[in-house]
């Protein structure tokens, strides 16, 4: 898959998430999102970078809480959910 196709797939998956906003400083192949937690609306920051690779493209994903000390596995679960949705597509 080309980097552009992987980026489009990632965007489709991300846009299916609730309480998610893409930040305006995002660029093609390098995106930043904020997703608010369900109960208290705490912000989680998600960075995605699509990288060209010899066999097409690969992803670098990073999700973290901006407030609080623990996220109770929410960020890890989010990234696994996104990867599973992309794999299913």
C-alpha positions as CSV (number, residue, x, y, z in Angstrom):
1,X,0.0,0.0,0.0
2,X,1.3,3.5,-0.8
3,X,1.9,6.0,2.0
4,X,-1.0,8.1,0.6
5,X,-3.4,5.1,0.6
6,X,-2.4,4.2,4.2
7,X,-2.9,7.8,5.3
8,X,-6.4,7.9,3.7
9,X,-7.3,4.6,5.5
10,X,-6.1,6.0,8.8
11,X,-8.2,9.1,8.3
12,X,-11.3,7.0,7.6
13,X,-10.8,5.0,10.8
14,X,-10.0,8.0,12.9
15,X,-13.1,9.9,11.6
16,X,-15.2,7.1,12.8
17,X,-14.2,7.8,16.4
18,X,-16.3,9.8,18.8
19,X,-15.1,13.0,20.4
20,X,-12.1,13.2,18.1
21,X,-10.8,16.4,16.5
22,X,-7.9,16.6,14.1
23,X,-5.7,19.5,15.0
24,X,-5.2,22.2,12.3
25,X,-1.4,21.9,12.3
26,X,-1.7,18.4,10.9
27,X,-0.2,17.6,7.5
28,X,-0.6,14.8,5.0
29,X,1.3,11.7,6.3
30,X,1.7,13.4,9.7
31,X,-1.4,13.9,11.7
32,X,-2.3,14.9,15.3
33,X,-5.7,14.3,16.9
34,X,-7.3,15.2,20.3
35,X,-9.8,12.8,21.6
36,X,-11.8,13.6,24.8
37,X,-12.6,11.0,27.4
38,X,-16.2,10.0,27.7
39,X,-16.9,11.0,31.3
40,X,-14.7,13.9,32.3
41,X,-13.7,15.1,28.8
42,X,-10.0,14.9,29.5
43,X,-7.9,15.3,26.4
44,X,-5.8,12.5,25.0
45,X,-3.3,13.4,22.3
46,X,-2.8,11.0,19.3
47,X,0.1,11.4,16.9
48,X,0.3,9.4,13.7
49,X,3.1,9.4,11.1
50,X,2.9,7.4,7.9
51,X,6.4,6.5,6.7
52,X,7.4,5.2,3.3
53,X,9.0,1.8,3.5
54,X,10.6,-0.6,1.0
55,X,7.4,-2.6,0.8
56,X,5.0,0.4,0.7
57,X,4.4,2.2,4.0
58,X,4.3,1.8,7.7
59,X,2.9,3.6,10.7
60,X,4.2,5.2,13.8
61,X,1.4,5.7,16.4
62,X,1.6,7.4,19.8
63,X,-1.3,8.1,22.1
64,X,-1.1,9.7,25.6
65,X,-3.1,11.4,28.2
66,X,-2.5,15.1,28.8
67,X,-4.0,15.2,32.3
68,X,-3.9,12.8,35.2
69,X,-1.5,10.1,36.2
70,X,-3.2,6.9,34.8
71,X,-5.2,6.2,31.7
72,X,-6.3,2.7,32.7
73,X,-5.2,1.3,29.4
74,X,-7.4,3.6,27.3
75,X,-4.6,4.9,25.0
76,X,-3.2,1.4,24.3
77,X,-6.8,0.1,23.6
78,X,-7.4,3.0,21.2
79,X,-4.4,2.2,19.1
80,X,-5.1,-1.5,19.0
81,X,-8.7,-0.7,18.0
82,X,-7.5,1.6,15.2
83,X,-5.0,-1.0,14.0
84,X,-7.7,-3.7,14.0
85,X,-10.1,-1.5,12.1
86,X,-7.4,-0.7,9.5
87,X,-6.5,-4.3,9.2
88,X,-10.2,-5.3,8.7
89,X,-10.5,-2.7,5.9
